[in-house]
Amino acid sequence: MRSMPHLSLRCLVLFLVALLSAGCASHLPPLNTSGQAFTPAPDEALLWERATREHRKLSVSSGLLRDPVLEEYLVDVAHRLLPPGTLDAGVSPSIHVLINPSLNAFAYPTGAIYVHSGLLARLENEAQLATVLAHEIAHVVHRHAIRHLREERNKDLWKRIAVVTAPLVLGPLLAPLGISVSGTNPAILLQRPSVEYFLSDQALDSSLDLAARRPSRGRFDQTIALFARTQPQLALLASVQSYQPSLMGEADRFTIAALVRAGYDPEEADRTLARLHAAASSQVAQEPFWWGRPTVYEARRHALQKAIAALPPTTNGRVQEVSRVDPYPERIRLLLRENALVELKIGRTDEAIGQLDRALSLHPNDPVAHYYRGRAYAAKAGNADGLQQAIAAYITATQVDADFAEAYRELAMTYTKLGDADRASEARQTYLSLRGEMAFFPITGLNGLGIGPLPAVRLGATELRPQ
């Protein structure tokens, strides 16, 4: 006959299991369903506070692209993708661009969305931009951050339940065999870590994953520098590890509905993923974030295609031409130019030249773009012909802007490489007349030719030269 204390213990454990399991089954509705201002639950409110702090740090980062015209455009597109009631809930998305060549985008629960310039530079049109923004908006509207972390907390609870209940089940079965099974104090069911504990744990895993992907050449990876320096936990979770597959699938389904609601062609969603898949596959060793993982795209595209096929037959008739002339290429001209510079810094010269060609096709008289193009050709040059391409780009920059001192400096150093002392001296004198006699100019350097490494001149993101 079972002892009463043992029976009572089993009943207590079963009661705790039933009670805690009921708590696991809770479902969070989208934040736009109540028709009034949204009030987060206590654990979710802590995430919002952390999101505000992280956003405050990132918003003053030197890596942020300062382009008010582009920011206004991105916010306008994002607001067209919002489901009804979102603004009433008190959440108004803001879009921010980080100058970073990697494929990445992430959203804070509060509505602040960050997109890397490298991702935007690989999109063709506004509908593809809307695809990326809608996916990130879904994480905000459907409260994916807190849902993901609560699910991780629930998984931990089930592990604890297994530890406590296994001896109660196995003990009576093994006792006749003379095998005793020690029990675990049921109190561990009540000693559950907080949501913030799981956020810290998964952010640490994400940080370690990024650290493990540093280049083998020993240089610090500039694509992860901001994340390594600021350690934004919510951004690390969303960017590297990301959320459970079911939540990511929900975000992609939301994307299709949002595109249709805003008048975009839903087929562009599949084209967007195809482009990003190709970009991720071509540079997989340099893509540390979730959007840059080739392995995620096949399943995502299959799910999107199913969602598009399931749309009502009349959907295509409701899709409107959002604009006669797509504004997206023109809006990202400066972004293309500045992203090309960071592409160049991580050694992707062909990608840099391609993006500069796109920028110059829109504004052929951009001296900074010609200057960056010269630096790209110089970095790629393996012979005199390659250096001549760099010289041609620098000359064009000086023809467009006769006061562009840095272009003359590069001309002087490139002519020196080619052994053209007269032209090198002429370019050097022009540079010094513009910058002054105390201006930096390499005197000794590579192979005794009187040149040093190419200077890291930064024009654009925070200092846009007048056109």
Number of C-alpha atoms within 10 A of each C-alpha: 3 7 7 9 9 11 12 11 14 17 12 13 20 14 12 17 21 12 11 17 15 10 11 16 10 10 8 11 11 16 23 21 15 13 13 14 15 17 11 14 10 9 14 20 15 15 22 20 13 19 22 16 12 18 21 11 12 18 16 9 13 13 17 19 24 19 18 9 10 21 16 14 15 22 17 14 18 25 18 15 25 21 18 11 16 23 18 16 18 16 19 15 25 18 20 25 24 24 24 26 29 27 26 24 26 25 27 26 26 22 21 21 24 23 22 23 27 25 23 24 20 19 20 15 15 19 25 26 21 24 27 24 27 28 24 28 29 25 28 24 23 20 21 25 24 24 19 20 22 21 15 16 20 18 13 16 22 16 11 20 21 12 17 22 18 14 17 19 12 14 16 14 14 13 11 9 8 8 12 14 16 12 13 15 11 19 12 13 19 11 10 14 11 12 20 19 13 17 23 15 14 21 23 16 16 24 21 12 15 21 16 10 15 18 14 8 7 7 9 13 19 17 24 19 15 17 17 16 8 12 16 20 22 24 23 24 23 23 23 23 17 22 18 15 12 9 19 18 17 15 21 24 20 23 26 25 18 25 24 20 19 21 19 25 20 26 18 19 25 21 17 21 22 15 15 21 21 14 19 25 15 12 14 14 13 18 23 25 23 20 24 26 20 18 13 14 19 13 11 18 19 12 16 22 16 12 17 19 11 9 14 8 9 8 14 15 8 14 16 13 11 14 8 6 8 14 13 19 18 15 17 21 22 22 26 27 28 28 29 32 30 21 22 22 16 15 14 18 22 15 17 26 24 14 25 26 19 18 24 20 11 12 15 14 16 20 26 29 30 27 27 27 31 29 28 27 24 23 18 18 15 10 10 13 12 15 23 18 18 26 26 16 25 28 21 19 27 20 13 16 17 15 16 21 20 19 27 27 24 27 28 27 28 25 21 18 19 15 12 13 14 12 16 21 16 14 21 20 17 18 25 17 13 16 15 11 11 7 11 12 18 14 11 11 11 10 9 10 15 15 19 15 9 14 13 9 10 13 16 19 20 13 9 13 12 9 10
